[in-house]
């Protein structure tokens, strides 16, 4: 079921967002089978397709409007937009590159650190590595990721774990 609504773009910190009407939120909770944690959604904003995640922040559910969804979204605060939204049951899981899995299996200390990280931090590393275009660059960054997990250097903008 797809729900349509209009909303004014607001901002919290540097993040533009809209509030999803309460009755629509309830329907999405029912469709997703949950009302806690991030909820994957999809829809349109001003007739442009988006894939996003509903999140609860500071006690309020928000649909963040990034620049992929809506060009110049930070400059559009106060603008009213037309949206559709529905629960998106498609998996958002990204498979870790095979050579990263092999590198972790070859280094138990790094593997233990990786497995103890929060799922979001694990995903951050996997997403970064999986988006690299060439095998050479990916292998170089896998080496850096292992060093990061061993506490020897920074990686993806983060200090040692």
N, C-alpha and C positions, 0 to 999 in steps of 0.2 A: 504494500500500500504506500502510495506517495502522497505526501502532505505539502500543501502550498501555503505560504505566508509572506508578508512583507515585514521588514524590520529596518531599523535605523542602525547604521554602523557606529559602534562605540569603540572606545579604546581603553585598555588597561595596561599601564606601562607603555611599551612600544607595540603592543599587540592589538590590532583591530579585531573586533568580534561582533556577533549579534546574539541576542537572547532568542532562544527558540520558545514559542508559546507553550505554556504549561500543559495544555491538553495534548499538543503534539508530542511533547516530551514523554508523557504518560504512554502514548501509543508506541513510541520508539522503545521505551522500557519493556513493554509487553512483547513487542516483536523480537527484541534482543534477548529477552529472558533475564535481564539484569537492570539494576538501577544504581550500580556502583562501578567505579573504574571507568576507563576509557571505553566508549562505544563507537565502533566503526559505522560511518554513515556515508551516503552519497546523495547527489542531487544536482540541482542547477542553481546558479546565481546569475541573475540577469540573462537567463537562457544559455549560460556557459556551464558545461558539465564539471563537477568537482568530485573528489574523493577526499574525505576528511575524517576526523575523529571528534566526537563530542566529549568534552571533558568538564569536570566539576572543579572550579577554582574559587577560593574564598566563599564557599557555600552556594555558588551559583553555577548552573550548567551553561556553558558557552560554546558557540560554534565559532572558532577563530577563522578569520578571513585573511588568508595570506595572499601574496602577490601572484602566486600561480592560479589561484581561484579568481582573483579580480585585480586587474592591472592597477597599480598605484593605490592599493587599498589603504596604506597608512595616510594618504592624502585625501581620502574620501570620508573622513569622519563626519558624521551628521547626515550623510546621504542615505536615502531610503532605497533599499534594494528588494527585488523580488526573488524569492527562494523556493525551491522544492527540497524536500529531505525525506529520506527513508533509511531504515536500518540496512547495512551492507553486510550480508553474511559471508562474503568472499574472504578467504584467508589473506592476511596482510603479512604473513610470515615470509621472510627472505631466507633462502638457504645459504648457509655459510659456504664460501668457496672451498672446493675439495682440498686444495693445497693448504688452506688455513687449518682445516680439520686435521690433516696429516701433521702439520707443524705442532698443533696442540697435543696430538697423540704422541709425538716424539719428545715432548717436553712436559713431563708430569707437573713440575712446579708451576709453569705458566698455565697449564690446563686447570689446575686447582684454583688459581687466582681468578681465571676467567669464569669458572663455574660458580664462584662465590660472589661475583658481581651481580648487581641488579639486572633483571631482564632488559630494562631500557638501556643500560650501559653496554650490555652484550650486543644488543641490536644496533647500537650506534657503531660499534666496531665492525660488525658483520655487514651492515648497510654500506659503510665507507668502503670496505674491501670489495664488496660485490659490484660496486658502481665503477670501479677502475677499469679502463678500457683495454690496456695491453697487459699481457701475462707478465712481462718484464717489470712493469711498474707495480703490478699486484704483488709479485714475489718480493720485491724490495720493501713494500709496505707491510707484508706479512712478517718479515724479519723485524721491522720496527715495532709491529704490534706485539710480537713475542718479547722483545726487549722492554717494552712498556709494561707488559704483564709481570715481568721479572723485576720491575722497579728501576730500570736502567735509563729510561728516557721518556720524554713526553710523546703523546700520540693523539691524534684527532683533537688537538687543542687542550688536552687534559694533562695534568701532572700525574705522577706515578699513582697507581691505585692504592 
